[in-house]
Amino acid sequence: KPLGLKADGKFIYRCGGTELALFPRPGGTKAEHTAISFKVADIGKEIRELEARGVQFADYDLPGLKTVEHVCVLGSEKAAWFQDPEGNILCLHEDLD
């Protein structure tokens, strides 16, 4: 539970004031793209806190997608990616002013 999500029932998670409902799929699924993104106020702070809990962030050096200290600036936001235990890609994003 490095993300701090608290299970309340089989697939309902509450974190902060938000409720997230996950729906199972027979045989499971693995997304090859970003499956979910969490909006945060300070992406650097959140990355440090999650790394302290064992989360490993991805780094990219591709045309149009380069991370610096795990963070990529994409237009009006910063983003960073990591994987859940099943290998799905999750994202943190912070809106820029």
ZALUMMI-847260 format. One record per residue: residue number from 0; residue in three letters; chain; x, y, z of N, C-alpha, C in turn. Coordinates in steps of 0.02 Angstrom, whole numbers. Layout:
// ZALUMMI-847260
num, residuo, cadena, n_px, n_py, n_pz, ca_px, ca_py, ca_pz, c_px, c_py, c_pz
NUM, ALA, A, X, Y, Z, X, Y, Z, X, Y, Z
...
END
This chain:
// ZALUMMI-847260
num, residuo, cadena, n_px, n_py, n_pz, ca_px, ca_py, ca_pz, c_px, c_py, c_pz
0, LYS, A, 41, -60, 0, 0, 0, 0, 43, 63, 0
1, PRO, A, 95, 66, -42, 138, 125, -42, 103, 189, -64
2, LEU, A, 46, 184, -98, 11, 244, -119, -33, 273, -64
3, GLY, A, -43, 236, -10, -84, 261, 45, -158, 253, 33
4, LEU, A, -177, 210, -15, -247, 198, -28, -273, 149, 24
5, LYS, A, -330, 162, 52, -360, 119, 102, -419, 83, 71
6, ALA, A, -418, 17, 73, -472, -23, 44, -533, -19, 90
7, ASP, A, -590, -6, 62, -653, -5, 98, -702, -45, 56
8, GLY, A, -704, -110, 68, -742, -153, 24, -695, -184, -27
9, LYS, A, -722, -220, -75, -680, -257, -121, -641, -214, -169
10, PHE, A, -672, -164, -201, -637, -125, -252, -651, -50, -246
11, ILE, A, -669, -27, -186, -679, 44, -174, -622, 69, -131
12, TYR, A, -589, 122, -153, -533, 151, -116, -549, 223, -100
13, ARG, A, -532, 244, -40, -540, 314, -21, -471, 342, -3
14, CYS, A, -455, 399, -32, -392, 432, -15, -407, 507, -13
15, GLY, A, -391, 538, 43, -410, 609, 51, -486, 613, 49
16, GLY, A, -512, 659, 11, -584, 665, 4, -611, 633, -59
17, THR, A, -570, 591, -91, -589, 561, -155, -604, 487, -147
18, GLU, A, -653, 463, -183, -668, 392, -185, -653, 367, -255
19, LEU, A, -617, 311, -259, -598, 282, -323, -628, 212, -326
20, ALA, A, -667, 198, -377, -697, 132, -385, -662, 96, -443
21, LEU, A, -639, 35, -429, -607, -6, -480, -653, -64, -496
22, PHE, A, -657, -81, -560, -701, -134, -582, -659, -191, -611
23, PRO, A, -668, -251, -585, -628, -308, -608, -648, -329, -679
24, ARG, A, -601, -360, -712, -613, -386, -779, -591, -460, -777
25, PRO, A, -633, -505, -801, -613, -576, -799, -545, -586, -833
26, GLY, A, -502, -623, -801, -436, -635, -828, -388, -578, -818
27, GLY, A, -411, -524, -787, -368, -466, -775, -354, -428, -839
28, THR, A, -316, -375, -831, -297, -334, -888, -234, -296, -871
29, LYS, A, -196, -279, -921, -137, -238, -911, -138, -185, -965
30, ALA, A, -142, -123, -944, -143, -67, -992, -72, -53, -1016
31, GLU, A, -64, -41, -1080, 1, -23, -1108, 9, 53, -1112
32, HIS, A, -39, 89, -1082, -39, 162, -1081, -55, 184, -1010
33, THR, A, -55, 248, -997, -72, 273, -931, -143, 254, -914
34, ALA, A, -151, 216, -860, -217, 192, -840, -254, 242, -796
35, ILE, A, -217, 279, -756, -247, 328, -711, -195, 380, -694
36, SER, A, -217, 441, -683, -172, 495, -663, -200, 530, -602
37, PHE, A, -157, 544, -555, -175, 578, -493, -150, 650, -496
38, LYS, A, -195, 698, -489, -175, 769, -487, -147, 784, -418
39, VAL, A, -88, 815, -416, -55, 834, -354, -36, 907, -356
40, ALA, A, -26, 936, -297, -8, 1007, -293, 67, 1018, -302
41, ASP, A, 108, 969, -280, 181, 976, -283, 210, 908, -304
42, ILE, A, 223, 900, -368, 244, 835, -394, 310, 812, -365
43, GLY, A, 357, 859, -355, 421, 840, -325, 414, 811, -256
44, LYS, A, 373, 843, -216, 360, 819, -147, 328, 751, -148
45, GLU, A, 279, 741, -192, 244, 677, -196, 291, 622, -219
46, ILE, A, 334, 637, -267, 383, 587, -291, 428, 566, -234
47, ARG, A, 455, 614, -196, 499, 598, -140, 463, 554, -88
48, GLU, A, 401, 572, -73, 363, 533, -23, 350, 461, -47
49, LEU, A, 332, 454, -111, 318, 387, -137, 383, 347, -145
50, GLU, A, 437, 378, -165, 501, 343, -168, 522, 317, -99
51, ALA, A, 509, 356, -47, 524, 334, 21, 484, 273, 40
52, ARG, A, 427, 262, 7, 385, 203, 20, 401, 146, -28
53, GLY, A, 450, 155, -71, 471, 101, -115, 445, 105, -187
54, VAL, A, 409, 157, -204, 385, 165, -273, 443, 185, -318
55, GLN, A, 449, 152, -375, 502, 168, -423, 471, 204, -483
56, PHE, A, 496, 263, -498, 471, 303, -554, 510, 288, -617
57, ALA, A, 476, 292, -673, 506, 280, -739, 541, 343, -763
58, ASP, A, 593, 334, -803, 626, 389, -836, 625, 375, -911
59, TYR, A, 613, 428, -949, 608, 422, -1022, 654, 471, -1056
60, ASP, A, 680, 451, -1113, 720, 495, -1156, 701, 478, -1228
61, LEU, A, 641, 501, -1247, 613, 488, -1313, 600, 554, -1348
62, PRO, A, 594, 554, -1414, 575, 617, -1448, 507, 642, -1421
63, GLY, A, 507, 702, -1393, 446, 732, -1367, 428, 710, -1296
64, LEU, A, 468, 667, -1265, 453, 643, -1197, 518, 628, -1161
65, LYS, A, 542, 678, -1124, 605, 670, -1086, 593, 690, -1014
66, THR, A, 612, 646, -968, 604, 661, -897, 670, 686, -869
67, VAL, A, 664, 730, -821, 721, 754, -781, 700, 744, -709
68, GLU, A, 739, 703, -672, 721, 684, -604, 650, 656, -603
69, HIS, A, 634, 613, -651, 571, 578, -659, 514, 621, -685
70, VAL, A, 524, 685, -697, 470, 731, -715, 478, 755, -787
71, CYS, A, 423, 755, -823, 421, 781, -891, 372, 839, -893
72, VAL, A, 390, 893, -927, 344, 949, -936, 308, 938, -1003
73, LEU, A, 241, 934, -998, 199, 923, -1057, 149, 980, -1062
74, GLY, A, 165, 1030, -1102, 120, 1087, -1110, 108, 1122, -1044
75, SER, A, 47, 1116, -1018, 28, 1153, -958, 32, 1111, -894
76, GLU, A, 68, 1056, -896, 75, 1015, -836, 142, 979, -833
77, LYS, A, 158, 958, -772, 215, 914, -760, 186, 845, -748
78, ALA, A, 222, 793, -768, 198, 725, -757, 255, 678, -740
79, ALA, A, 239, 625, -703, 287, 573, -685, 249, 507, -684
80, TRP, A, 282, 453, -704, 248, 388, -711, 282, 334, -670
81, PHE, A, 240, 287, -648, 264, 228, -611, 215, 171, -625
82, GLN, A, 232, 110, -604, 189, 53, -618, 160, 25, -553
83, ASP, A, 98, -1, -559, 69, -37, -503, 96, -108, -503
84, PRO, A, 80, -149, -452, 108, -217, -449, 93, -261, -510
85, GLU, A, 39, -246, -547, 22, -285, -606, 55, -257, -669
86, GLY, A, 92, -202, -663, 126, -174, -720, 87, -120, -757
87, ASN, A, 29, -101, -731, -9, -46, -762, 27, 20, -749
88, ILE, A, 24, 65, -796, 58, 129, -790, 13, 180, -756
89, LEU, A, 38, 208, -702, 2, 260, -664, 42, 324, -669
90, CYS, A, 8, 380, -658, 39, 445, -668, 22, 493, -611
91, LEU, A, 69, 537, -596, 56, 596, -555, 61, 655, -603
92, HIS, A, 16, 704, -595, 23, 764, -635, 9, 826, -593
93, GLU, A, 44, 879, -609, 37, 944, -576, 25, 997, -629
94, ASP, A, -29, 1034, -621, -43, 1088, -668, 7, 1145, -657
95, LEU, A, 30, 1174, -712, 74, 1232, -709, 32, 1295, -712
96, ASP, A, 56, 1348, -681, 20, 1412, -682, 20, 1442, -751
END
